[in-house]
């Protein structure tokens, strides 16, 4: 059967250089100025080059960028909801009509760009227009803080795609995916967008959707950038593979991996996901509750309404050529051993679990995930990949004025953590500046660079299961939120050391405040440079009222309540000593 689903815009973009010409261009590219792409830039380039973002064929120029922000359309009127742009690194010197090489973080050559535009961007306006918020708890808003205010655009010639060595059988380009779907032979295809493991409720949604359209199912998980703290894609893909092998009809189901850097933009991202799936050969898309939502803002409220994505995608679905399959909230009907919509089964005994509950109450505590919630094969993979919370990493981030008591409290806390069998790494601001950030000054830019370095090191320690205590003034709220995004919101615990300025000055044995008051030190936090109080720190401590030991105990109690340390460790230690 010949399927008639054309790509969005009519044709798939192909920016790759023919193999026989690639060596010639590689040689040329090696002599050009080299711009190292961020991880997001690498994924965006891959999507541009294979046609995932068709008909977009380059990082957006100013007219398209501005138009997309204002009306969700490029300058020629094509519906496209989010900017795909390339921020220009500070200090990278290029001229219009020149050529540059785009490289990955290991300096492998990826593409040549003819520089057509270099233009200024208002990042706050971009955040408000594209993501509807300036709140740094939104991962994209936090990330954008480090981008600078210039974008670059121009025609692309792709020399080679980023090399991926994992799950190669499932890494299909749009063209390869369309061909594989053609072989299944169904006129209709429904795609399932996911960045999470597929549990029983998701399995139910996908199978119902497949039956509703009388067609095939494309399980299309994102394996690029997702929300910080999500289950890693290696674990997720293993669960998808196990499910497909045993619980799905292989004659109607295709698993393909999507190298997308998500924006977590809720309703606007739902439109982007539909456009992408059209390019990959689907004409239906499953849209669940809070599609692509980033969680809660600094006030504890969701960034987007639970069904905003339903409404926005329904508005544009005909134009895109992808019909949304809308699901309300499903729950397990315990007495009937099946899943059903909550709204249609009021009064019946229903069971449900959130992703947070699964992570913290089951995986975090080493408890078996209920069989009604997850297939045993999936549960086994997740439990093996996720040790209990008291064996996972976390970051305590002390922030406050110089002399507020950050380091003193941090050192007390580390000693107490050792009592519970948890070692911790201390990243103290003064020590980091001596070793990791030697040569940096105290301009805003250098301070941000220093804090980002601390955040990066902390994120790596946490990712590998370690506990890390960071004690740095870190005066700017936006940069602290960047670090939160790097570490992951559920593993980042901000501690505001709320000590009055006059007390900090009285404690200053180094005389730094006195020098700053005399104008001999410039840009000193609290004197001639601002300190931005956290909007919603997890913990606030007062060092005037309470001792460092008492404040350490307060933080310890928080860690016990969250499950990052276990009282049993202390008990076992005491018993073993007897």
ABEGO torsion letter per residue (X at the ends): XBBABBBBGGBBBBABBBAAAAAAAAAAAAABBBBBBBAAAAAAAAAAAAGAAOABABBBBAAAAAAAAAAGBBAAGBBBABBBBBBBBBGBBBBBGBBBBBBBAAGBBABBBBBABBBBBBAAAAAAAAAGBABAABAAAAAAAAAEABBBBEBBBBABBBBBABGAAABBBAAAAAAAAAAAGBABBBBBBBABBBBAAAAAAAAAAAAAAGBBBBBBBBABBBBBGBBBAAAAAAAAAAAAAAABBAAABBBBBBBBBBAGAEAAAAAAAAAAAAAAGBABBBBBBGBGBAEBBAAGBBABBAAAAAAAAAAAAAAAGBBBBBBBBBBBBAAAGBBBBAAAABGBBBBBBBAAAAAAAAAAAGBBBBAAABBAAAAAAAAAABBBAAABBBBBBBBEBBGAGAAAAAAAAAAAAAAAGBBBBBBBAAAAAAAAABGBBABAAAAAAAAAAAAAAAAAAAAAGBBBBBBBAGABAAAAAAAAAAAEAAABBBBBBBBBAAAAAAABAAGAAAAAAAGABBGBBGAABBBBBBABBABBBBAAABBAAAAAAAAAAAAAAAGABBAAAAAAAAAAAX
